[in-house]
């Protein structure tokens, strides 16, 4: 399962709310949950994920 694809990131960013996960397939729900966990873990440590870098410079 490759979390950090452009499709997965843009999908998560467009609808980050966990309540919307039910609209996705089981596999996509797992991906969204994993990305959300990383996002929340980073925020708890006081950081911010640089989504612009992830989408533009890394891909």
mmCIF file of the N, C-alpha and C atoms, coordinates in Angstrom:
data_MODEL
# 
_entry.id   MODEL 
# 
loop_
_atom_site.group_PDB 
_atom_site.id 
_atom_site.type_symbol 
_atom_site.label_atom_id 
_atom_site.label_alt_id 
_atom_site.label_comp_id 
_atom_site.label_asym_id 
_atom_site.label_entity_id 
_atom_site.label_seq_id 
_atom_site.pdbx_PDB_ins_code 
_atom_site.Cartn_x 
_atom_site.Cartn_y 
_atom_site.Cartn_z 
_atom_site.occupancy 
_atom_site.B_iso_or_equiv 
_atom_site.pdbx_formal_charge 
_atom_site.auth_seq_id 
_atom_site.auth_comp_id 
_atom_site.auth_asym_id 
_atom_site.auth_atom_id 
_atom_site.pdbx_PDB_model_num 
ATOM 1   N N  . UNK A 1 1  ? 0.861   -1.179 0.000  1.00 0.00 ? 1  UNK A N  1 
ATOM 2   C CA . UNK A 1 1  ? 0.000   0.000  0.000  1.00 0.00 ? 1  UNK A CA 1 
ATOM 3   C C  . UNK A 1 1  ? 0.897   1.228  0.000  1.00 0.00 ? 1  UNK A C  1 
ATOM 4   N N  . UNK A 1 2  ? 0.845   1.986  -1.050 1.00 0.00 ? 2  UNK A N  1 
ATOM 5   C CA . UNK A 1 2  ? 1.641   3.202  -1.170 1.00 0.00 ? 2  UNK A CA 1 
ATOM 6   C C  . UNK A 1 2  ? 0.777   4.397  -0.777 1.00 0.00 ? 2  UNK A C  1 
ATOM 7   N N  . UNK A 1 3  ? 1.034   4.941  0.394  1.00 0.00 ? 3  UNK A N  1 
ATOM 8   C CA . UNK A 1 3  ? 0.232   6.057  0.895  1.00 0.00 ? 3  UNK A CA 1 
ATOM 9   C C  . UNK A 1 3  ? 0.470   7.352  0.138  1.00 0.00 ? 3  UNK A C  1 
ATOM 10  N N  . UNK A 1 4  ? 1.720   7.623  -0.111 1.00 0.00 ? 4  UNK A N  1 
ATOM 11  C CA . UNK A 1 4  ? 2.098   8.958  -0.553 1.00 0.00 ? 4  UNK A CA 1 
ATOM 12  C C  . UNK A 1 4  ? 2.071   9.102  -2.071 1.00 0.00 ? 4  UNK A C  1 
ATOM 13  N N  . UNK A 1 5  ? 0.921   8.857  -2.655 1.00 0.00 ? 5  UNK A N  1 
ATOM 14  C CA . UNK A 1 5  ? 0.732   9.121  -4.076 1.00 0.00 ? 5  UNK A CA 1 
ATOM 15  C C  . UNK A 1 5  ? -0.070  10.397 -4.210 1.00 0.00 ? 5  UNK A C  1 
ATOM 16  N N  . UNK A 1 6  ? 0.048   11.024 -5.344 1.00 0.00 ? 6  UNK A N  1 
ATOM 17  C CA . UNK A 1 6  ? -0.671  12.267 -5.580 1.00 0.00 ? 6  UNK A CA 1 
ATOM 18  C C  . UNK A 1 6  ? -2.181  12.065 -5.409 1.00 0.00 ? 6  UNK A C  1 
ATOM 19  N N  . UNK A 1 7  ? -2.669  10.954 -5.928 1.00 0.00 ? 7  UNK A N  1 
ATOM 20  C CA . UNK A 1 7  ? -4.109  10.672 -5.834 1.00 0.00 ? 7  UNK A CA 1 
ATOM 21  C C  . UNK A 1 7  ? -4.549  10.546 -4.375 1.00 0.00 ? 7  UNK A C  1 
ATOM 22  N N  . UNK A 1 8  ? -3.807  9.803  -3.580 1.00 0.00 ? 8  UNK A N  1 
ATOM 23  C CA . UNK A 1 8  ? -4.176  9.608  -2.180 1.00 0.00 ? 8  UNK A CA 1 
ATOM 24  C C  . UNK A 1 8  ? -4.108  10.902 -1.387 1.00 0.00 ? 8  UNK A C  1 
ATOM 25  N N  . UNK A 1 9  ? -3.083  11.691 -1.626 1.00 0.00 ? 9  UNK A N  1 
ATOM 26  C CA . UNK A 1 9  ? -2.921  12.945 -0.891 1.00 0.00 ? 9  UNK A CA 1 
ATOM 27  C C  . UNK A 1 9  ? -4.024  13.929 -1.255 1.00 0.00 ? 9  UNK A C  1 
ATOM 28  N N  . UNK A 1 10 ? -4.270  14.123 -2.552 1.00 0.00 ? 10 UNK A N  1 
ATOM 29  C CA . UNK A 1 10 ? -5.319  15.068 -2.950 1.00 0.00 ? 10 UNK A CA 1 
ATOM 30  C C  . UNK A 1 10 ? -6.692  14.596 -2.492 1.00 0.00 ? 10 UNK A C  1 
ATOM 31  N N  . UNK A 1 11 ? -6.906  13.293 -2.509 1.00 0.00 ? 11 UNK A N  1 
ATOM 32  C CA . UNK A 1 11 ? -8.167  12.747 -2.028 1.00 0.00 ? 11 UNK A CA 1 
ATOM 33  C C  . UNK A 1 11 ? -8.349  13.069 -0.545 1.00 0.00 ? 11 UNK A C  1 
ATOM 34  N N  . UNK A 1 12 ? -7.324  12.845 0.236  1.00 0.00 ? 12 UNK A N  1 
ATOM 35  C CA . UNK A 1 12 ? -7.398  13.128 1.672  1.00 0.00 ? 12 UNK A CA 1 
ATOM 36  C C  . UNK A 1 12 ? -7.594  14.626 1.921  1.00 0.00 ? 12 UNK A C  1 
ATOM 37  N N  . UNK A 1 13 ? -6.844  15.451 1.229  1.00 0.00 ? 13 UNK A N  1 
ATOM 38  C CA . UNK A 1 13 ? -6.933  16.892 1.459  1.00 0.00 ? 13 UNK A CA 1 
ATOM 39  C C  . UNK A 1 13 ? -8.282  17.477 1.033  1.00 0.00 ? 13 UNK A C  1 
ATOM 40  N N  . UNK A 1 14 ? -8.891  16.895 0.014  1.00 0.00 ? 14 UNK A N  1 
ATOM 41  C CA . UNK A 1 14 ? -10.177 17.430 -0.446 1.00 0.00 ? 14 UNK A CA 1 
ATOM 42  C C  . UNK A 1 14 ? -11.298 17.108 0.539  1.00 0.00 ? 14 UNK A C  1 
ATOM 43  N N  . UNK A 1 15 ? -11.189 15.996 1.263  1.00 0.00 ? 15 UNK A N  1 
ATOM 44  C CA . UNK A 1 15 ? -12.202 15.597 2.245  1.00 0.00 ? 15 UNK A CA 1 
ATOM 45  C C  . UNK A 1 15 ? -11.530 14.925 3.436  1.00 0.00 ? 15 UNK A C  1 
ATOM 46  N N  . UNK A 1 16 ? -10.855 15.682 4.307  1.00 0.00 ? 16 UNK A N  1 
ATOM 47  C CA . UNK A 1 16 ? -10.107 15.058 5.389  1.00 0.00 ? 16 UNK A CA 1 
ATOM 48  C C  . UNK A 1 16 ? -10.974 14.517 6.532  1.00 0.00 ? 16 UNK A C  1 
ATOM 49  N N  . UNK A 1 17 ? -12.239 14.867 6.562  1.00 0.00 ? 17 UNK A N  1 
ATOM 50  C CA . UNK A 1 17 ? -13.116 14.461 7.655  1.00 0.00 ? 17 UNK A CA 1 
ATOM 51  C C  . UNK A 1 17 ? -13.324 12.944 7.664  1.00 0.00 ? 17 UNK A C  1 
ATOM 52  N N  . UNK A 1 18 ? -13.114 12.344 8.815  1.00 0.00 ? 18 UNK A N  1 
ATOM 53  C CA . UNK A 1 18 ? -13.219 10.889 8.955  1.00 0.00 ? 18 UNK A CA 1 
ATOM 54  C C  . UNK A 1 18 ? -14.628 10.383 8.647  1.00 0.00 ? 18 UNK A C  1 
ATOM 55  N N  . UNK A 1 19 ? -15.634 11.191 8.893  1.00 0.00 ? 19 UNK A N  1 
ATOM 56  C CA . UNK A 1 19 ? -17.013 10.757 8.653  1.00 0.00 ? 19 UNK A CA 1 
ATOM 57  C C  . UNK A 1 19 ? -17.292 10.508 7.173  1.00 0.00 ? 19 UNK A C  1 
ATOM 58  N N  . UNK A 1 20 ? -16.465 11.038 6.291  1.00 0.00 ? 20 UNK A N  1 
ATOM 59  C CA . UNK A 1 20 ? -16.664 10.851 4.853  1.00 0.00 ? 20 UNK A CA 1 
ATOM 60  C C  . UNK A 1 20 ? -16.001 9.585  4.325  1.00 0.00 ? 20 UNK A C  1 
ATOM 61  N N  . UNK A 1 21 ? -15.248 8.896  5.154  1.00 0.00 ? 21 UNK A N  1 
ATOM 62  C CA . UNK A 1 21 ? -14.547 7.681  4.715  1.00 0.00 ? 21 UNK A CA 1 
ATOM 63  C C  . UNK A 1 21 ? -15.515 6.612  4.208  1.00 0.00 ? 21 UNK A C  1 
ATOM 64  N N  . UNK A 1 22 ? -16.698 6.587  4.733  1.00 0.00 ? 22 UNK A N  1 
ATOM 65  C CA . UNK A 1 22 ? -17.672 5.563  4.337  1.00 0.00 ? 22 UNK A CA 1 
ATOM 66  C C  . UNK A 1 22 ? -18.035 5.646  2.859  1.00 0.00 ? 22 UNK A C  1 
ATOM 67  N N  . UNK A 1 23 ? -17.737 6.764  2.222  1.00 0.00 ? 23 UNK A N  1 
ATOM 68  C CA . UNK A 1 23 ? -18.022 6.944  0.798  1.00 0.00 ? 23 UNK A CA 1 
ATOM 69  C C  . UNK A 1 23 ? -16.984 6.297  -0.105 1.00 0.00 ? 23 UNK A C  1 
ATOM 70  N N  . UNK A 1 24 ? -15.946 5.708  0.490  1.00 0.00 ? 24 UNK A N  1 
ATOM 71  C CA . UNK A 1 24 ? -14.834 5.150  -0.266 1.00 0.00 ? 24 UNK A CA 1 
ATOM 72  C C  . UNK A 1 24 ? -14.771 3.634  -0.095 1.00 0.00 ? 24 UNK A C  1 
ATOM 73  N N  . UNK A 1 25 ? -14.073 2.984  -0.993 1.00 0.00 ? 25 UNK A N  1 
ATOM 74  C CA . UNK A 1 25 ? -13.886 1.525  -0.896 1.00 0.00 ? 25 UNK A CA 1 
ATOM 75  C C  . UNK A 1 25 ? -13.081 1.201  0.369  1.00 0.00 ? 25 UNK A C  1 
ATOM 76  N N  . UNK A 1 26 ? -13.094 -0.063 0.753  1.00 0.00 ? 26 UNK A N  1 
ATOM 77  C CA . UNK A 1 26 ? -12.390 -0.480 1.967  1.00 0.00 ? 26 UNK A CA 1 
ATOM 78  C C  . UNK A 1 26 ? -10.894 -0.183 1.879  1.00 0.00 ? 26 UNK A C  1 
ATOM 79  N N  . UNK A 1 27 ? -10.307 -0.415 0.720  1.00 0.00 ? 27 UNK A N  1 
ATOM 80  C CA . UNK A 1 27 ? -8.880  -0.139 0.541  1.00 0.00 ? 27 UNK A CA 1 
ATOM 81  C C  . UNK A 1 27 ? -8.594  1.350  0.679  1.00 0.00 ? 27 UNK A C  1 
ATOM 82  N N  . UNK A 1 28 ? -9.419  2.185  0.049  1.00 0.00 ? 28 UNK A N  1 
ATOM 83  C CA . UNK A 1 28 ? -9.236  3.646  0.129  1.00 0.00 ? 28 UNK A CA 1 
ATOM 84  C C  . UNK A 1 28 ? -9.446  4.126  1.566  1.00 0.00 ? 28 UNK A C  1 
ATOM 85  N N  . UNK A 1 29 ? -10.366 3.501  2.293  1.00 0.00 ? 29 UNK A N  1 
ATOM 86  C CA . UNK A 1 29 ? -10.592 3.877  3.686  1.00 0.00 ? 29 UNK A CA 1 
ATOM 87  C C  . UNK A 1 29 ? -9.336  3.617  4.519  1.00 0.00 ? 29 UNK A C  1 
ATOM 88  N N  . UNK A 1 30 ? -8.674  2.502  4.273  1.00 0.00 ? 30 UNK A N  1 
ATOM 89  C CA . UNK A 1 30 ? -7.438  2.182  4.992  1.00 0.00 ? 30 UNK A CA 1 
ATOM 90  C C  . UNK A 1 30 ? -6.348  3.204  4.681  1.00 0.00 ? 30 UNK A C  1 
ATOM 91  N N  . UNK A 1 31 ? -6.251  3.588  3.421  1.00 0.00 ? 31 UNK A N  1 
ATOM 92  C CA . UNK A 1 31 ? -5.252  4.582  3.012  1.00 0.00 ? 31 UNK A CA 1 
ATOM 93  C C  . UNK A 1 31 ? -5.538  5.921  3.686  1.00 0.00 ? 31 UNK A C  1 
ATOM 94  N N  . UNK A 1 32 ? -6.788  6.352  3.638  1.00 0.00 ? 32 UNK A N  1 
ATOM 95  C CA . UNK A 1 32 ? -7.170  7.629  4.255  1.00 0.00 ? 32 UNK A CA 1 
ATOM 96  C C  . UNK A 1 32 ? -6.902  7.602  5.760  1.00 0.00 ? 32 UNK A C  1 
ATOM 97  N N  . UNK A 1 33 ? -7.192  6.474  6.398  1.00 0.00 ? 33 UNK A N  1 
ATOM 98  C CA . UNK A 1 33 ? -6.966  6.348  7.838  1.00 0.00 ? 33 UNK A CA 1 
ATOM 99  C C  . UNK A 1 33 ? -5.477  6.462  8.158  1.00 0.00 ? 33 UNK A C  1 
ATOM 100 N N  . UNK A 1 34 ? -4.642  5.823  7.357  1.00 0.00 ? 34 UNK A N  1 
ATOM 101 C CA . UNK A 1 34 ? -3.200  5.873  7.580  1.00 0.00 ? 34 UNK A CA 1 
ATOM 102 C C  . UNK A 1 34 ? -2.645  7.285  7.375  1.00 0.00 ? 34 UNK A C  1 
ATOM 103 N N  . UNK A 1 35 ? -3.102  7.960  6.336  1.00 0.00 ? 35 UNK A N  1 
ATOM 104 C CA . UNK A 1 35 ? -2.651  9.342  6.099  1.00 0.00 ? 35 UNK A CA 1 
ATOM 105 C C  . UNK A 1 35 ? -3.125  10.241 7.236  1.00 0.00 ? 35 UNK A C  1 
ATOM 106 N N  . UNK A 1 36 ? -4.371  10.079 7.661  1.00 0.00 ? 36 UNK A N  1 
ATOM 107 C CA . UNK A 1 36 ? -4.912  10.875 8.760  1.00 0.00 ? 36 UNK A CA 1 
ATOM 108 C C  . UNK A 1 36 ? -4.094  10.651 10.030 1.00 0.00 ? 36 UNK A C  1 
ATOM 109 N N  . UNK A 1 37 ? -3.710  9.405  10.302 1.00 0.00 ? 37 UNK A N  1 
ATOM 110 C CA . UNK A 1 37 ? -2.920  9.097  11.494 1.00 0.00 ? 37 UNK A CA 1 
ATOM 111 C C  . UNK A 1 37 ? -1.574  9.815  11.448 1.00 0.00 ? 37 UNK A C  1 
ATOM 112 N N  . UNK A 1 38 ? -0.926  9.802  10.293 1.00 0.00 ? 38 UNK A N  1 
ATOM 113 C CA . UNK A 1 38 ? 0.354   10.509 10.144 1.00 0.00 ? 38 UNK A CA 1 
ATOM 114 C C  . UNK A 1 38 ? 0.169   12.016 10.315 1.00 0.00 ? 38 UNK A C  1 
ATOM 115 N N  . UNK A 1 39 ? -0.900  12.552 9.755  1.00 0.00 ? 39 UNK A N  1 
ATOM 116 C CA . UNK A 1 39 ? -1.190  13.978 9.863  1.00 0.00 ? 39 UNK A CA 1 
ATOM 117 C C  . UNK A 1 39 ? -1.418  14.362 11.320 1.00 0.00 ? 39 UNK A C  1 
ATOM 118 N N  . UNK A 1 40 ? -2.230  13.592 12.024 1.00 0.00 ? 40 UNK A N  1 
ATOM 119 C CA . UNK A 1 40 ? -2.521  13.893 13.429 1.00 0.00 ? 40 UNK A CA 1 
ATOM 120 C C  . UNK A 1 40 ? -1.289  13.721 14.311 1.00 0.00 ? 40 UNK A C  1 
ATOM 121 N N  . UNK A 1 41 ? -0.478  12.704 14.040 1.00 0.00 ? 41 UNK A N  1 
ATOM 122 C CA . UNK A 1 41 ? 0.748   12.482 14.815 1.00 0.00 ? 41 UNK A CA 1 
ATOM 123 C C  . UNK A 1 41 ? 1.696   13.675 14.641 1.00 0.00 ? 41 UNK A C  1 
ATOM 124 N N  . UNK A 1 42 ? 1.818   14.152 13.415 1.00 0.00 ? 42 UNK A N  1 
ATOM 125 C CA . UNK A 1 42 ? 2.687   15.295 13.138 1.00 0.00 ? 42 UNK A CA 1 
ATOM 126 C C  . UNK A 1 42 ? 2.179   16.543 13.850 1.00 0.00 ? 42 UNK A C  1 
ATOM 127 N N  . UNK A 1 43 ? 0.875   16.760 13.821 1.00 0.00 ? 43 UNK A N  1 
ATOM 128 C CA . UNK A 1 43 ? 0.292   17.931 14.495 1.00 0.00 ? 43 UNK A CA 1 
ATOM 129 C C  . UNK A 1 43 ? 0.491   17.863 16.002 1.00 0.00 ? 43 UNK A C  1 
ATOM 130 N N  . UNK A 1 44 ? 0.374   16.668 16.593 1.00 0.00 ? 44 UNK A N  1 
ATOM 131 C CA . UNK A 1 44 ? 0.576   16.515 18.033 1.00 0.00 ? 44 UNK A CA 1 
ATOM 132 C C  . UNK A 1 44 ? 2.002   16.846 18.435 1.00 0.00 ? 44 UNK A C  1 
ATOM 133 N N  . UNK A 1 45 ? 2.954   16.592 17.541 1.00 0.00 ? 45 UNK A N  1 
ATOM 134 C CA . UNK A 1 45 ? 4.357   16.905 17.819 1.00 0.00 ? 45 UNK A CA 1 
ATOM 135 C C  . UNK A 1 45 ? 4.660   18.373 17.543 1.00 0.00 ? 45 UNK A C  1 
ATOM 136 N N  . UNK A 1 46 ? 3.650   19.124 17.098 1.00 0.00 ? 46 UNK A N  1 
ATOM 137 C CA . UNK A 1 46 ? 3.833   20.551 16.844 1.00 0.00 ? 46 UNK A CA 1 
ATOM 138 C C  . UNK A 1 46 ? 4.264   20.864 15.425 1.00 0.00 ? 46 UNK A C  1 
ATOM 139 N N  . UNK A 1 47 ? 4.241   19.879 14.566 1.00 0.00 ? 47 UNK A N  1 
ATOM 140 C CA . UNK A 1 47 ? 4.668   20.081 13.183 1.00 0.00 ? 47 UNK A CA 1 
ATOM 141 C C  . UNK A 1 47 ? 3.499   20.188 12.221 1.00 0.00 ? 47 UNK A C  1 
ATOM 142 N N  . UNK A 1 48 ? 3.844   20.389 10.984 1.00 0.00 ? 48 UNK A N  1 
ATOM 143 C CA . UNK A 1 48 ? 2.860   20.471 9.913  1.00 0.00 ? 48 UNK A CA 1 
ATOM 144 C C  . UNK A 1 48 ? 3.437   19.738 8.706  1.00 0.00 ? 48 UNK A C  1 
ATOM 145 N N  . UNK A 1 49 ? 2.630   18.899 8.091  1.00 0.00 ? 49 UNK A N  1 
ATOM 146 C CA . UNK A 1 49 ? 3.070   18.219 6.874  1.00 0.00 ? 49 UNK A CA 1 
ATOM 147 C C  . UNK A 1 49 ? 3.027   19.226 5.737  1.00 0.00 ? 49 UNK A C  1 
ATOM 148 N N  . UNK A 1 50 ? 4.095   19.320 4.997  1.00 0.00 ? 50 UNK A N  1 
ATOM 149 C CA . UNK A 1 50 ? 4.160   20.229 3.861  1.00 0.00 ? 50 UNK A CA 1 
ATOM 150 C C  . UNK A 1 50 ? 3.515   19.551 2.651  1.00 0.00 ? 50 UNK A C  1 
ATOM 151 N N  . UNK A 1 51 ? 2.205   19.706 2.545  1.00 0.00 ? 51 UNK A N  1 
ATOM 152 C CA . UNK A 1 51 ? 1.453   19.048 1.472  1.00 0.00 ? 51 UNK A CA 1 
ATOM 153 C C  . UNK A 1 51 ? 1.890   19.541 0.100  1.00 0.00 ? 51 UNK A C  1 
ATOM 154 N N  . UNK A 1 52 ? 2.252   20.816 -0.008 1.00 0.00 ? 52 UNK A N  1 
ATOM 155 C CA . UNK A 1 52 ? 2.703   21.366 -1.289 1.00 0.00 ? 52 UNK A CA 1 
ATOM 156 C C  . UNK A 1 52 ? 3.954   20.635 -1.758 1.00 0.00 ? 52 UNK A C  1 
ATOM 157 N N  . UNK A 1 53 ? 4.893   20.420 -0.848 1.00 0.00 ? 53 UNK A N  1 
ATOM 158 C CA . UNK A 1 53 ? 6.098   19.677 -1.197 1.00 0.00 ? 53 UNK A CA 1 
ATOM 159 C C  . UNK A 1 53 ? 5.745   18.251 -1.608 1.00 0.00 ? 53 UNK A C  1 
ATOM 160 N N  . UNK A 1 54 ? 4.876   17.624 -0.830 1.00 0.00 ? 54 UNK A N  1 
ATOM 161 C CA . UNK A 1 54 ? 4.488   16.237 -1.110 1.00 0.00 ? 54 UNK A CA 1 
ATOM 162 C C  . UNK A 1 54 ? 3.863   16.126 -2.496 1.00 0.00 ? 54 UNK A C  1 
ATOM 163 N N  . UNK A 1 55 ? 3.055   17.090 -2.868 1.00 0.00 ? 55 UNK A N  1 
ATOM 164 C CA . UNK A 1 55 ? 2.336   17.012 -4.144 1.00 0.00 ? 55 UNK A CA 1 
ATOM 165 C C  . UNK A 1 55 ? 3.171   17.458 -5.332 1.00 0.00 ? 55 UNK A C  1 
ATOM 166 N N  . UNK A 1 56 ? 4.012   18.439 -5.154 1.00 0.00 ? 56 UNK A N  1 
ATOM 167 C CA . UNK A 1 56 ? 4.703   19.032 -6.306 1.00 0.00 ? 56 UNK A CA 1 
ATOM 168 C C  . UNK A 1 56 ? 6.165   18.639 -6.445 1.00 0.00 ? 56 UNK A C  1 
ATOM 169 N N  . UNK A 1 57 ? 6.901   18.685 -5.361 1.00 0.00 ? 57 UNK A N  1 
ATOM 170 C CA . UNK A 1 57 ? 8.341   18.469 -5.455 1.00 0.00 ? 57 UNK A CA 1 
ATOM 171 C C  . UNK A 1 57 ? 8.738   17.020 -5.329 1.00 0.00 ? 57 UNK A C  1 
ATOM 172 N N  . UNK A 1 58 ? 7.964   16.253 -4.604 1.00 0.00 ? 58 UNK A N  1 
ATOM 173 C CA . UNK A 1 58 ? 8.322   14.867 -4.367 1.00 0.00 ? 58 UNK A CA 1 
ATOM 174 C C  . UNK A 1 58 ? 7.877   13.960 -5.507 1.00 0.00 ? 58 UNK A C  1 
ATOM 175 N N  . UNK A 1 59 ? 6.831   14.306 -6.181 1.00 0.00 ? 59 UNK A N  1 
ATOM 176 C CA . UNK A 1 59 ? 6.258   13.432 -7.210 1.00 0.00 ? 59 UNK A CA 1 
ATOM 177 C C  . UNK A 1 59 ? 6.847   13.719 -8.568 1.00 0.00 ? 59 UNK A C  1 
# 
